[in-house]
Amino acid sequence: MLGKSAAAKVPARGGVPMIADKSRDAGTMTGSKRRRRGRLVAAVLGIAVVGGGALYWYRDGTEGSDAGRAARGPGRIAVPVKVAVAARQNVPIYLTGLGTVQAVLTVGIHSQVDGKLLEVPFAEGQLVKKGDVLARIDPRLFKAALDQAKAKRAQDEAMLVAAQKDLTRFKTLALKSYESEQNVDLQQAKVDQLRAATDADAAAIESAQTQLDYTTILAPSDGRIGVRLVDAGNVVHASDTGSIATLVLTQPAAVLFTLPARALDDVRQAMRGNPLEVIAFDPDNQRQLSTGTLLMVDNAIDQTTATIRLKATFANADERLWPGEFVNARLLLETRANVIAVPASAVQRGPQGLFAWIVTSDDTAAARPIQVGSTTGDLTIVTSGLDHGDRVVTEGQYKLQNNAPVTVSAPPTAATGSAM
């Protein structure tokens, strides 16, 4: 017997007994734990190295930057900035909406009678006056109808004259008892009938004359004629849906534009005073096209877009507003008098709210909390936090710190701007 030992019998394989060495297994497990502990230590050391390198890079980058050098004390490098001077001024408050130009009058030129189109004497795109000939239709059938109506009236008038003479004779004979009252009444009825027939003939003549007049199509108003859509030689009908041409009146012109529904109360309040000015700009807001006045506010809000429609009129003497053109309509709501205004780029937002960087008298930067009002175009009204003459930073704020020295890269400009 082997007795108690580190070796133990295990089932034989192929008749040969196998001995399991427990001490060797224990050594193998201890080595595995050591390898895992070594890998863990290596990982911790790697993280420490990477963290130290990042910290070194951050400190080195910060100390090497202008802002870092500016924060270290004497010998700091000044940060270049651009500034504007906060100034008291009158600031117009505008509301801007996208609109389209509409002609005050748009007329489709149609034929009111059937016939062959003989000529279209206008030139496409020309300005026409009220009463100018725009088209002529073959008038012969209508002239014949007029002549026939006139002849019928002459016939009835002749018969009326004869009937009136007979009535006079009947009345004379009736007074002498040579004619009965019944025949007198019958003759009176015949006279009345012929008189009504002549009245009908006059109406027929008027109708025929109107039809004949319709063969010459005249301009119903001053305006500019458009593209000719039907050429001479075609047969036109009163029932045609298409027009021969379109006439538009562009002087004056109108602009229909929209504003957010939340501006409705402000607009209605402002309309109680003087007429509101509306300026039309091109779609790029680069060129001023015309100046007019607000005409009306639509009677309902469009609930699908939460907008309200407004209409303004323009004299458009130079025809710079063209029907169908898209424009930006700028409504002057009010003018704020004697307020502090700064460029919109000077207003910054931080964790504590809005602020602006100012350049102090010793050319250092200081963050100043501010409160603002309306913004119109490039100008923002500052209600508190700034005084007249303060120099505010408009470019280069991201490098600034409190008390950091600054250098103005361009001469200070007054806080002015166009209201977009």
Secondary structure, 3 states (H helix, E strand, C coil): CCCCCCEEEEEEECCEEEEEEHHHHHHHHHHHHHHHHHHHHHHHHHHHHHHHHHHHHHHHHHHHCHHHHHCCCCCCCCEEEEEEECEEEEEEEEEEEEEEEEEEEEEEECCCCCEEEEECCCCCCCEECCCCEEEEECCHHHHHHHHHHHHHHHHHHHHHHHHHHHHHHHHHHHHCCCCCHHHHHHHHHHHHHHHHHHHHHHHHHHHHHHHHHHCEEECCCCEEECCCCCCCCCEECCCCCCCCEEEEEEEEEEEEEEEEHHHHHHHHHHHCCCCCEEEEECCCCCCEEEEEEEEEECCCCECCCCEEEEEEEECCCCCCCCCCCEEEEEEEEEEEEEEEEEEHHHCEEECCEEEEEEECCCCEEEEEECEEEEEECCEEEEEECCCCCCEEEEECHHHCCCCCEEEECCCCEECCCCCC
